[in-house]
Amino acid sequence: MVRMHGLQGLEERRPAELSGGQRQRVALGRALAPGPDLLLLDEPFAALDTPARVALVEEFVTLLSRIELPVVLVTHDVGEAHALAEHLVVLENGRVLQEGTKEGLFDAPESPEVARLLGVQNLVPGVVIDVRDGRANVDAGGLLVSAAAGDLRAGAPVIAGIRAVDLLATPASAAGEGNAMLVRAIDRGATRSVWLRLAGGVEVVAELDRETATRLGSAVPTRWSLRARDGFTHLWPAG
């Protein structure tokens, strides 16, 4: 177990002499040592700083490939769930909202509630403009989006779900152009988050890629042109 968890040379250390990540490795080794039939993990990486958490998640992915053991993991971190899980159960207030394969849930959340819990930041009310070739064209507060129509018909009220990374935001090229106004921005180093108000008054958040963020520098324009990446919008009937 010491070798498996990369703890060689630390055998004589006392707990206070270990880092947070090392303590988590010890705890995991203690849980596996008796040869359990099932491993239960309740937010095992929550108390770690970002570098230690990322490293331990990567190690755990490798560990899971080596042990023949079912694992139940509780987490609020969407990235951890995506990295580690094969089967997901999404719960809210003790109620199962949806369950299935990781790919199935991330690709097709059944409701806005599930989408929100899976990290879809933008849930925008809209109306179906028309349906063509099985796709619904929607006016979501001034943002035009398109997605599989299902049973939706023209005029139906809907909720459009779009991840921040799938909203493509570019500064408007001229005064009076664009379909969104800047509300605020947060520089995250490699990326930048911008909150934009659509013509209908709804606020959405978009993630600028490093190239765009670097090109803008410290100057964040007021007017923006915003569109959704093709194929990455979810639609649900409103109400």
N, C-alpha and C positions, 0 to 999 in steps of 0.2 A: 504493500500500500504506500509506503514511503517513496519507493521508486516511481510507482504509478502516478503519484501526485507531485513529483518533482520536489520532494522535501529532504533529499539527501543532505547530510551535514547539519540538519536542524534538530536531530533526535534529542539532544540534551537541552534544548531551549525550553524556557518556561513560557506560558501563554503570553505574558506581558512583553516578551522579547520577540514575538512574531508580528508580522504585519497583518492587516486585515485580510488580505488575500491569502496569506499563509494559514491563518486561522480557519478560513473557509475550506481550504484544502484538507486541513486536519479533520474538520467536522465531516466532510464528505467521506474521507477515508474511514473514520470511525463508523459511519453509517453503513459502509459497504463491507467492512471487515467480518461481521458475523454471517455473511452470505444471505442477505434478506431475499424474500420472494418479490418484494415491491419496494421501491424507493420513493418516499414522499418528500418533496422540496417546497417549502413555503417562502417564496421570494428570496432565494439564497444569495442573490447578488445585490440586493437593495442597499445594503449599508456600505458598499465599496465605492471608492472614487472611480471616475470614468476609466482611466487606464487599467486599473486592476479588474474592473467589471468586464471590460472588453476582453482582456487576456483570459479571465476565468471562463467566460462564455465559450471562447475558442477552444480552451482545454476541455471543457465539458462536452463539446461537440465530438471531439476525438475520443473521449472516454466512453460516450454512449455507443460509439461504433465498436468498442472492444468488449463491452459487457453484455451478457444476455440477461437483461433485466428490464421489466417495464418500469417506467418512471411517470409519476404524476407531479407536474410542476405548476405551482400557482405563481402568476406574475401579472403586474400591471404594465410591464414594458412590452410594447408591441414588437420591438426589434428582437428581444429575447425569445418571444413566442415564435416569431418567424424563423429564427436561427435554429431553435431547438426542437420544435414540435413537429410531429407527424399528423396528429389529430388534435383539433382544437374544440374546446367547449367554451362559449362566450356566456358569461353570467352577469346579471345585474340584479342587485338586491335579492340574491339567492334564487333567481329564476333563470332557467336556461333559455337564452334567446335564439341560439343557433349552434349547431355542432356539425363537424364533418372534417374533411381533409383540410390541411393548411391552404392548399391552392384553391380549393373550392370556396372557402370563406373569404379569402382575400380578393378573389376574382369576382365573387358574386355575393356580397353581404345582402341578407334578405330584408333588412330594414335600416332606416337611418340610425337607429340606436346601435345596431351591430356595427355599422360603418364607423360611427363615432368611437366606439370602443376599440376598433381596429386601426385607428389613427387617421381616419378621413376628416380633415380639419374643416372643410367647407361643405356645409349643408344649406343649400340655397333654394328658397321657394321659387317656383316658376310655372309656366303654362305651356302646354304643347301647342306649337304653331300649326304644324301639320305632320303627317306621317307618310313617308315615301320609302318604298322598297324595304319595308320592315323596320325602318329607323324613325324615331321621333325627333323632330327638330323643336327645340325648347328655348323660350326666352326666359332665362333665369336672372331676373332683375336687371336686364340690360346686357347680360352675357349670353351669347348664343352658343348652345351646346347641342350635341347629337348623341344618341345612344339607342340601343335595341329597344323597340317599342313595346314588345310583349302585347298586352291587351290595351295599351293606352290609345286614346283617340284624340283628335284635334279638339282643343279647348279644355282638356283635362288638367286640373291642378296637380303639380308634382313637386317632389323634393329632388334636387340634383345634388349628388355627392361627388366631390372632386378633391383629391389630395393636393396639398400645397405644391408638391413637386410636379404635378401635372397641370398646373396653371402657368401658362407661358406669358410672362409680363415683359414688355419692352417699353422704354420711354416713348411717348408720343412724338412724332417727327415734327409737328408744327402746332402752334397755338390753336386751340379749339378742337384739335383732333383727340382721339383716344376715347375709351369708354369707362375709365375709372380714374379716381382722384386719390392721391396719397393721403393716408391717415397717419401712419407712423412707420418707422423702419427699425430693425434691430440687426446690427452687424455681428455675425457669428464667426468671423474670421474667414473660413473657406467659403461660406455662403452668406447670404443676407436675406432676412425675412422682411417682406413689405406687406403691410395691411392697406388694402385699397377699398374705396367705397364705390360701388357700382351706381349706375344712373338711377336704379330703383331704391337706393338708400342702404342696401345690404353691404356689410363689410365682409371681405374675403382676405385670405392670406396666401401669398405666393412665395415660393423659394427661388431666389435668383441663383443661377449657377455661378461658379467662381469667375468665369470669364466676364460675365455681365457685371458682377459686383466689382471686379477689379477695374473694369473700364469706367465705371461710374465714379469710383473713388469715394470721396466724402460727400459729393453732390448727389442728392436724391431728387429727381425731378418730381414735379407736382402732378403732371398728367401722364397717364399710362394707357397703352393698348394691351388688352387682356384677352386671351383666348384659351380654351381648354385643349389639351393634347388629345388628338384623335384616338378614340378607342378606350379612354380611361375615365369616362363619366358613368356614374350609376344613376338610375332613375327609379323612384318609388312613387306610387300614387299618394297624394297628400290627404291627410285626414283618415 
